[in-house]
């Protein structure tokens, strides 16, 4: 199990290769609102999740869309969009 932060709350989630971070939260019964539309380039970032930087290697690299929506500073601090981050 891994620890993540969602809406200022620490949560333990199961991980599965190929799953989105969003899927792992849903499996734990945590409903995550997600209105991201990478093709249109729009998002309110409601599915933003903070992941420990020391374990970032377990996820795919941040996408250009994540950098656009969250900004480089937040991404560098471990923030990811749950709909974009995949478990390796």
N, C-alpha and C positions, 0 to 999 in steps of 0.2 A: 504494500500500500504506500501511497505517496501523499505528502501534505501539499495543499495548495491554499491560496487565499481567494475567496470570492465574496464580494460585497462585505468587506471588512470582517469576514468570519473564516477561521481556519477549518479546513475540511480534509478528511482522509478519503482517498479514492483508489479504486483498483485500476490497473493499467493493462492494456492489451495492445500488442503491436498492430499498427494500422488504424487504431481507433483515434478519433479526435478527442481532445481534452474535454470538449463539450459532451461527448458520449459517455466518458467516465463519470462526469458529474451527474448526468441523467441516470446512470445505473445506480447511483447512490440515492436516488430520489430527489435530487436537487434540480428543480426546474430553472432553466437558464433561458432568459429571453434573448433571442438573437435576430437582429434585423440586418445583418451584414449582407451586402450585395457586391462582391468583388468586381463583377463585370461592369456594374454601374459606378463602382468606386465610392459607395455610400455605406455608412455605418454610424450608429450612435455609441458603439463600443460597449453595449450593455453586457456582452459576453466576455468582457475582459477579466482575466484571471491572473493572479500573481503566482509565479512558480519560482522555487528556489534556484538562484543562479548556479549554485554548485551542482545541480542536477539537470541543468539545461541540455546536456548532451543526450538525455533520454528522449528529447523531442526533436522534431525536424527543425531546421533553421527558420527563423522568422521570415515571413513573406514580405514582399514590397508593400502589399496592402496593409499589413500590420504596422509597418513603419509609417505609412501614410496616415492611418487612423490614430494610432497611439502616440506616434512621434518617437524619434530615436532615443530620447532620454528615458521614457517609460520602458521601451523595449530593452534597453541596456540594464534596467533595474529588475528585469525578470517578468515584466507584464507581457501577456500573450492574449490573442483573441482565441477563445475556446473553439470557435468554428474553424480556425486555420491551423492550429498546432496539432500535429499528429505524433503519436507514440512511435518510436522506432522499433 
